[in-house]
Amino acid sequence: MISWAQVFTESYMVGFILLFFRMAALFIATPIFTHQNIPISIKAAMAFFFAIFFYPSMPDLVIEITVPTIIIAILGEIMFGLAIGLMLLLAYNVITFAGGQISFMMGFSLASAIDPQSGVSMPIISQFLSLLGLMILLAIDMHHWILLFIDSSLSAIPLGGFLMNKNLFDYLMHATGNMFLVGFMIAFPI
């Protein structure tokens, strides 16, 4: 348990800032929380309160506390949150892509409406499947799984310990290609 005197030490304050940036980047890119109707101020408040929530389970910092290392660590935490959010967003966009292909094959490619989640014009079947996928994600408690992942990521990749390397970049590119492949596989049986 953290005592109140430890809360305001330099290492814990830097840890809280890094944790906040990890949360903020994750809330910017995660499919459930990227809805256009959620204002940026609400996302920032959610990131702040979840940083407070996960603050007691935060491990000790693995970096030394200097201005350059803190800046690099903040950028690393932002990249970590965006990378995880991007992976979840790619998995979610498979449904949207498959809906676009189904609409094209059914002849509904010109019948489109404004998607309330992204604010862009999408085919109706794609919009329906996108909202259905969002409801399924909420029904299987994906938002709870994301929070459990955040808790386990704090011990697996400590704050300030994430580095973007070529293997992760290659994996993201491979996953993006697989998104189109799986989208076509979903759409072609129809």
CYANA upper distance limits for C-alpha pairs under 8 A (distance plus 0.5 A):
  1 MET  CA     56 PRO  CA      7.67
  2 ILE  CA      6 GLN  CA      6.85
  2 ILE  CA      7 VAL  CA      7.42
  2 ILE  CA     56 PRO  CA      7.27
  3 SER  CA      7 VAL  CA      7.17
  4 TRP  CA      8 PHE  CA      7.91
  5 ALA  CA      9 THR  CA      7.84
  6 GLN  CA     12 TYR  CA      7.72
  7 VAL  CA     12 TYR  CA      6.45
  7 VAL  CA     13 MET  CA      7.69
  8 PHE  CA     12 TYR  CA      7.01
  8 PHE  CA     13 MET  CA      6.66
  9 THR  CA     13 MET  CA      6.74
 10 GLU  CA     14 VAL  CA      6.70
 11 SER  CA     15 GLY  CA      6.54
 11 SER  CA     61 LEU  CA      7.56
 11 SER  CA     65 ILE  CA      7.77
 12 TYR  CA     16 PHE  CA      6.55
 13 MET  CA     17 ILE  CA      6.80
 14 VAL  CA     18 LEU  CA      6.73
 14 VAL  CA     65 ILE  CA      8.33
 14 VAL  CA     70 ILE  CA      8.19
 15 GLY  CA     19 LEU  CA      6.54
 15 GLY  CA     58 MET  CA      8.17
 15 GLY  CA     60 ASP  CA      8.45
 15 GLY  CA     61 LEU  CA      7.15
 15 GLY  CA    159 LEU  CA      7.35
 16 PHE  CA     20 PHE  CA      6.53
 16 PHE  CA     51 ALA  CA      7.30
 16 PHE  CA     52 ILE  CA      8.27
 16 PHE  CA     55 TYR  CA      7.16
 17 ILE  CA     21 PHE  CA      6.84
 18 LEU  CA     22 ARG  CA      6.78
 18 LEU  CA     73 ALA  CA      7.66
 18 LEU  CA     74 ILE  CA      6.23
 18 LEU  CA     77 GLU  CA      7.01
 18 LEU  CA    159 LEU  CA      6.91
 18 LEU  CA    160 GLY  CA      7.73
 19 LEU  CA     23 MET  CA      6.74
 19 LEU  CA     51 ALA  CA      6.28
 19 LEU  CA     55 TYR  CA      8.18
 19 LEU  CA     77 GLU  CA      8.20
 19 LEU  CA    159 LEU  CA      7.39
 20 PHE  CA     24 ALA  CA      6.53
 20 PHE  CA     47 ALA  CA      6.53
 20 PHE  CA     48 PHE  CA      6.43
 20 PHE  CA     50 PHE  CA      8.47
 20 PHE  CA     51 ALA  CA      5.73
 21 PHE  CA     25 ALA  CA      6.58
 21 PHE  CA     47 ALA  CA      8.40
 21 PHE  CA     74 ILE  CA      7.10
 21 PHE  CA     77 GLU  CA      6.64
 21 PHE  CA     78 ILE  CA      6.35
 22 ARG  CA     26 LEU  CA      6.74
 22 ARG  CA     77 GLU  CA      5.37
 22 ARG  CA     78 ILE  CA      6.03
 22 ARG  CA     80 PHE  CA      7.40
 22 ARG  CA     81 GLY  CA      5.70
 23 MET  CA     27 PHE  CA      6.64
 23 MET  CA     47 ALA  CA      5.50
 23 MET  CA     48 PHE  CA      8.23
 23 MET  CA     50 PHE  CA      7.67
 23 MET  CA     51 ALA  CA      7.17
 23 MET  CA     81 GLY  CA      7.30
 24 ALA  CA     28 ILE  CA      6.69
 24 ALA  CA     43 LYS  CA      7.70
 24 ALA  CA     44 ALA  CA      6.82
 24 ALA  CA     47 ALA  CA      5.50
 24 ALA  CA     48 PHE  CA      8.36
 24 ALA  CA     78 ILE  CA      8.26
 24 ALA  CA     81 GLY  CA      8.07
 25 ALA  CA     29 ALA  CA      6.96
 25 ALA  CA     77 GLU  CA      8.33
 25 ALA  CA     78 ILE  CA      5.77
 25 ALA  CA     79 MET  CA      8.06
 25 ALA  CA     80 PHE  CA      8.35
 25 ALA  CA     81 GLY  CA      5.16
 25 ALA  CA     82 LEU  CA      5.87
 25 ALA  CA     85 GLY  CA      8.29
 26 LEU  CA     30 THR  CA      6.34
 26 LEU  CA     78 ILE  CA      8.47
 26 LEU  CA     81 GLY  CA      4.79
 26 LEU  CA     82 LEU  CA      6.27
 26 LEU  CA     84 ILE  CA      7.46
 26 LEU  CA     85 GLY  CA      5.97
 27 PHE  CA     33 PHE  CA      6.19
 27 PHE  CA     34 THR  CA      7.44
 27 PHE  CA     43 LYS  CA      6.94
 27 PHE  CA     47 ALA  CA      7.47
 27 PHE  CA     85 GLY  CA      8.15
 28 ILE  CA     33 PHE  CA      7.42
 28 ILE  CA     34 THR  CA      6.40
 28 ILE  CA     43 LYS  CA      7.92
 28 ILE  CA     82 LEU  CA      8.04
 28 ILE  CA     85 GLY  CA      8.14
 29 ALA  CA     33 PHE  CA      7.92
 29 ALA  CA     34 THR  CA      6.60
 29 ALA  CA     81 GLY  CA      8.14
 29 ALA  CA     82 LEU  CA      6.32
 29 ALA  CA     84 ILE  CA      8.48
 29 ALA  CA     85 GLY  CA      4.92
 29 ALA  CA     86 LEU  CA      6.56
 29 ALA  CA     89 LEU  CA      7.52
 30 THR  CA     34 THR  CA      6.44
 30 THR  CA     84 ILE  CA      8.32
 30 THR  CA     85 GLY  CA      4.89
 30 THR  CA     86 LEU  CA      7.55
 30 THR  CA     88 LEU  CA      6.75
 30 THR  CA     89 LEU  CA      6.62
 31 PRO  CA     35 HIS  CA      7.81
 31 PRO  CA     85 GLY  CA      7.85
 31 PRO  CA     88 LEU  CA      7.16
 31 PRO  CA     89 LEU  CA      5.83
 31 PRO  CA     92 TYR  CA      7.38
 32 ILE  CA    134 LEU  CA      7.47
 32 ILE  CA    137 LEU  CA      8.38
 32 ILE  CA    138 LEU  CA      8.44
 32 ILE  CA    143 HIS  CA      7.60
 33 PHE  CA     38 ILE  CA      7.90
 33 PHE  CA     43 LYS  CA      8.24
 34 THR  CA     38 ILE  CA      7.80
 34 THR  CA    117 GLN  CA      8.23
 35 HIS  CA    116 PRO  CA      8.45
 35 HIS  CA    117 GLN  CA      5.35
 35 HIS  CA    118 SER  CA      7.23
 36 GLN  CA    116 PRO  CA      7.56
 36 GLN  CA    117 GLN  CA      5.78
 36 GLN  CA    118 SER  CA      6.51
 36 GLN  CA    119 GLY  CA      7.51
 37 ASN  CA    116 PRO  CA      8.39
 37 ASN  CA    117 GLN  CA      7.78
 38 ILE  CA     42 ILE  CA      7.04
 38 ILE  CA     43 LYS  CA      7.52
 39 PRO  CA     43 LYS  CA      7.02
 40 ILE  CA     44 ALA  CA      6.61
 41 SER  CA     45 ALA  CA      6.60
 42 ILE  CA     46 MET  CA      6.55
 43 LYS  CA     47 ALA  CA      6.64
 44 ALA  CA     48 PHE  CA      6.64
 45 ALA  CA     49 PHE  CA      6.62
 46 MET  CA     50 PHE  CA      6.46
 47 ALA  CA     51 ALA  CA      6.46
 48 PHE  CA     52 ILE  CA      6.84
 49 PHE  CA     53 PHE  CA      6.62
 50 PHE  CA     54 PHE  CA      6.56
 51 ALA  CA     55 TYR  CA      6.26
 52 ILE  CA     56 PRO  CA      8.36
 54 PHE  CA     58 MET  CA      7.02
 54 PHE  CA    151 ASP  CA      7.44
 57 SER  CA    151 ASP  CA      8.10
 57 SER  CA    154 LEU  CA      8.34
 58 MET  CA    154 LEU  CA      6.92
 58 MET  CA    155 SER  CA      8.31
 59 PRO  CA    154 LEU  CA      7.54
 59 PRO  CA    155 SER  CA      7.24
 59 PRO  CA    158 PRO  CA      7.23
 59 PRO  CA    159 LEU  CA      8.27
 60 ASP  CA    158 PRO  CA      8.40
 61 LEU  CA    158 PRO  CA      7.53
 61 LEU  CA    159 LEU  CA      6.65
 61 LEU  CA    160 GLY  CA      7.52
 62 VAL  CA    158 PRO  CA      7.54
 62 VAL  CA    159 LEU  CA      7.64
 62 VAL  CA    160 GLY  CA      7.05
 62 VAL  CA    161 GLY  CA      7.22
 63 ILE  CA     69 THR  CA      7.64
 63 ILE  CA    160 GLY  CA      6.78
 63 ILE  CA    161 GLY  CA      8.17
 64 GLU  CA     69 THR  CA      7.47
 65 ILE  CA     69 THR  CA      7.14
 65 ILE  CA     70 ILE  CA      6.95
 66 THR  CA     70 ILE  CA      6.56
 67 VAL  CA     71 ILE  CA      6.71
 68 PRO  CA     72 ILE  CA      6.73
 69 THR  CA     73 ALA  CA      6.42
 70 ILE  CA     74 ILE  CA      6.54
 70 ILE  CA    160 GLY  CA      8.41
 71 ILE  CA     75 LEU  CA      6.78
 72 ILE  CA     76 GLY  CA      6.61
 73 ALA  CA     77 GLU  CA      6.62
 73 ALA  CA    159 LEU  CA      8.11
 73 ALA  CA    160 GLY  CA      5.04
 73 ALA  CA    161 GLY  CA      7.93
 73 ALA  CA    162 PHE  CA      8.25
 74 ILE  CA     78 ILE  CA      6.71
 74 ILE  CA    160 GLY  CA      7.75
 75 LEU  CA     79 MET  CA      6.64
 76 GLY  CA     80 PHE  CA      6.56
 76 GLY  CA    160 GLY  CA      7.18
 76 GLY  CA    161 GLY  CA      8.23
 76 GLY  CA    162 PHE  CA      6.07
 76 GLY  CA    163 LEU  CA      6.55
 76 GLY  CA    164 MET  CA      7.85
 77 GLU  CA     81 GLY  CA      6.67
 77 GLU  CA    159 LEU  CA      7.72
 77 GLU  CA    160 GLY  CA      7.19
 77 GLU  CA    162 PHE  CA      7.20
 78 ILE  CA     82 LEU  CA      6.60
 79 MET  CA     83 ALA  CA      6.38
 79 MET  CA    164 MET  CA      7.93
 80 PHE  CA     84 ILE  CA      6.77
 80 PHE  CA    162 PHE  CA      7.08
 80 PHE  CA    164 MET  CA      8.47
 81 GLY  CA     85 GLY  CA      6.56
 82 LEU  CA     86 LEU  CA      6.30
 83 ALA  CA     87 MET  CA      6.77
 84 ILE  CA     88 LEU  CA      6.93
 85 GLY  CA     89 LEU  CA      6.48
 86 LEU  CA     90 LEU  CA      6.49
 87 MET  CA     91 ALA  CA      6.90
 87 MET  CA    172 LEU  CA      7.88
 87 MET  CA    175 ALA  CA      8.13
 88 LEU  CA     92 TYR  CA      6.79
 89 LEU  CA     93 ASN  CA      6.48
 90 LEU  CA     94 VAL  CA      6.97
 90 LEU  CA    175 ALA  CA      8.08
 90 LEU  CA    176 THR  CA      7.16
 90 LEU  CA    179 MET  CA      6.81
 91 ALA  CA     95 ILE  CA      8.33
 91 ALA  CA    179 MET  CA      7.27
 92 TYR  CA     96 THR  CA      7.82
 92 TYR  CA    130 SER  CA      8.44
 92 TYR  CA    133 GLY  CA      7.85
 93 ASN  CA     97 PHE  CA      6.57
 93 ASN  CA    130 SER  CA      8.41
 93 ASN  CA    179 MET  CA      7.92
 94 VAL  CA     98 ALA  CA      6.59
 94 VAL  CA    179 MET  CA      5.92
 94 VAL  CA    180 PHE  CA      7.32
 94 VAL  CA    182 VAL  CA      7.10
 94 VAL  CA    183 GLY  CA      5.42
 95 ILE  CA     99 GLY  CA      6.64
 95 ILE  CA    126 SER  CA      7.95
 95 ILE  CA    129 LEU  CA      6.79
 95 ILE  CA    130 SER  CA      6.58
 95 ILE  CA    133 GLY  CA      7.46
 95 ILE  CA    183 GLY  CA      7.07
 96 THR  CA    100 GLY  CA      6.84
 96 THR  CA    126 SER  CA      5.60
 96 THR  CA    127 GLN  CA      7.48
 96 THR  CA    129 LEU  CA      7.00
 96 THR  CA    130 SER  CA      5.84
 97 PHE  CA    101 GLN  CA      6.92
 97 PHE  CA    126 SER  CA      7.55
 97 PHE  CA    180 PHE  CA      7.78
 97 PHE  CA    183 GLY  CA      6.15
 97 PHE  CA    184 PHE  CA      8.42
 98 ALA  CA    102 ILE  CA      6.64
 98 ALA  CA    126 SER  CA      7.58
 98 ALA  CA    183 GLY  CA      5.00
 98 ALA  CA    184 PHE  CA      6.62
 98 ALA  CA    186 ILE  CA      6.47
 98 ALA  CA    187 ALA  CA      5.48
 99 GLY  CA    103 SER  CA      6.55
 99 GLY  CA    123 PRO  CA      8.05
 99 GLY  CA    125 ILE  CA      5.82
 99 GLY  CA    126 SER  CA      4.14
 99 GLY  CA    127 GLN  CA      7.81
 99 GLY  CA    128 PHE  CA      8.42
 99 GLY  CA    129 LEU  CA      6.62
 99 GLY  CA    130 SER  CA      8.26
 99 GLY  CA    187 ALA  CA      7.57
100 GLY  CA    104 PHE  CA      6.72
100 GLY  CA    109 SER  CA      7.82
100 GLY  CA    122 MET  CA      8.07
100 GLY  CA    123 PRO  CA      6.52
100 GLY  CA    125 ILE  CA      7.37
100 GLY  CA    126 SER  CA      5.52
101 GLN  CA    105 MET  CA      6.77
101 GLN  CA    184 PHE  CA      7.80
101 GLN  CA    187 ALA  CA      6.44
102 ILE  CA    106 MET  CA      6.60
102 ILE  CA    125 ILE  CA      7.61
102 ILE  CA    126 SER  CA      8.24
102 ILE  CA    187 ALA  CA      5.97
102 ILE  CA    188 PHE  CA      8.22
102 ILE  CA    190 ILE  CA      7.53
103 SER  CA    107 GLY  CA      6.57
103 SER  CA    108 PHE  CA      5.27
103 SER  CA    109 SER  CA      5.72
103 SER  CA    123 PRO  CA      6.83
103 SER  CA    124 ILE  CA      7.83
103 SER  CA    125 ILE  CA      6.18
103 SER  CA    126 SER  CA      7.46
104 PHE  CA    108 PHE  CA      6.28
104 PHE  CA    109 SER  CA      5.17
108 PHE  CA    112 SER  CA      8.17
108 PHE  CA    123 PRO  CA      7.40
108 PHE  CA    124 ILE  CA      7.99
108 PHE  CA    125 ILE  CA      8.40
109 SER  CA    123 PRO  CA      6.26
110 LEU  CA    123 PRO  CA      7.59
111 ALA  CA    123 PRO  CA      6.43
111 ALA  CA    124 ILE  CA      6.93
112 SER  CA    121 SER  CA      6.64
112 SER  CA    122 MET  CA      5.71
112 SER  CA    123 PRO  CA      4.55
112 SER  CA    124 ILE  CA      5.65
113 ALA  CA    121 SER  CA      5.85
113 ALA  CA    122 MET  CA      6.19
113 ALA  CA    123 PRO  CA      6.87
113 ALA  CA    124 ILE  CA      6.68
113 ALA  CA    127 GLN  CA      8.41
114 ILE  CA    119 GLY  CA      6.49
114 ILE  CA    120 VAL  CA      5.94
114 ILE  CA    121 SER  CA      4.86
114 ILE  CA    122 MET  CA      6.65
115 ASP  CA    119 GLY  CA      5.71
115 ASP  CA    120 VAL  CA      6.12
115 ASP  CA    121 SER  CA      6.47
115 ASP  CA    122 MET  CA      6.56
115 ASP  CA    127 GLN  CA      6.64
116 PRO  CA    120 VAL  CA      8.36
122 MET  CA    126 SER  CA      6.92
122 MET  CA    127 GLN  CA      6.61
123 PRO  CA    127 GLN  CA      6.70
124 ILE  CA    128 PHE  CA      6.61
125 ILE  CA    129 LEU  CA      6.63
126 SER  CA    130 SER  CA      6.47
127 GLN  CA    131 LEU  CA      6.72
128 PHE  CA    132 LEU  CA      6.56
129 LEU  CA    133 GLY  CA      6.40
130 SER  CA    134 LEU  CA      6.73
131 LEU  CA    135 MET  CA      6.71
132 LEU  CA    136 ILE  CA      6.69
133 GLY  CA    137 LEU  CA      6.64
134 LEU  CA    138 LEU  CA      6.81
135 MET  CA    139 ALA  CA      6.51
136 ILE  CA    140 ILE  CA      6.64
137 LEU  CA    141 ASP  CA      6.84
137 LEU  CA    142 MET  CA      5.73
137 LEU  CA    143 HIS  CA      8.08
138 LEU  CA    142 MET  CA      6.28
138 LEU  CA    143 HIS  CA      7.11
141 ASP  CA    145 TRP  CA      7.01
142 MET  CA    146 ILE  CA      6.69
143 HIS  CA    147 LEU  CA      7.06
144 HIS  CA    148 LEU  CA      6.79
145 TRP  CA    149 PHE  CA      6.53
146 ILE  CA    150 ILE  CA      6.76
147 LEU  CA    151 ASP  CA      6.92
148 LEU  CA    152 SER  CA      6.82
149 PHE  CA    153 SER  CA      6.38
150 ILE  CA    154 LEU  CA      6.97
151 ASP  CA    155 SER  CA      7.96
152 SER  CA    156 ALA  CA      6.80
153 SER  CA    157 ILE  CA      5.99
153 SER  CA    158 PRO  CA      7.82
154 LEU  CA    158 PRO  CA      5.61
154 LEU  CA    159 LEU  CA      7.21
157 ILE  CA    161 GLY  CA      6.37
157 ILE  CA    162 PHE  CA      6.89
158 PRO  CA    162 PHE  CA      8.02
164 MET  CA    168 LEU  CA      7.05
164 MET  CA    169 PHE  CA      7.85
165 ASN  CA    169 PHE  CA      6.95
166 LYS  CA    170 ASP  CA      6.51
167 ASN  CA    171 TYR  CA      6.61
168 LEU  CA    172 LEU  CA      6.69
169 PHE  CA    173 MET  CA      6.80
170 ASP  CA    174 HIS  CA      6.61
171 TYR  CA    175 ALA  CA      6.53
172 LEU  CA    176 THR  CA      6.66
173 MET  CA    177 GLY  CA      6.90
174 HIS  CA    178 ASN  CA      6.73
175 ALA  CA    179 MET  CA      6.68
176 THR  CA    180 PHE  CA      7.51
177 GLY  CA    181 LEU  CA      7.02
178 ASN  CA    182 VAL  CA      6.48
179 MET  CA    183 GLY  CA      6.53
180 PHE  CA    184 PHE  CA      6.66
181 LEU  CA    185 MET  CA      6.73
182 VAL  CA    186 ILE  CA      6.65
183 GLY  CA    187 ALA  CA      6.70
184 PHE  CA    188 PHE  CA      6.34
185 MET  CA    189 PRO  CA      7.78
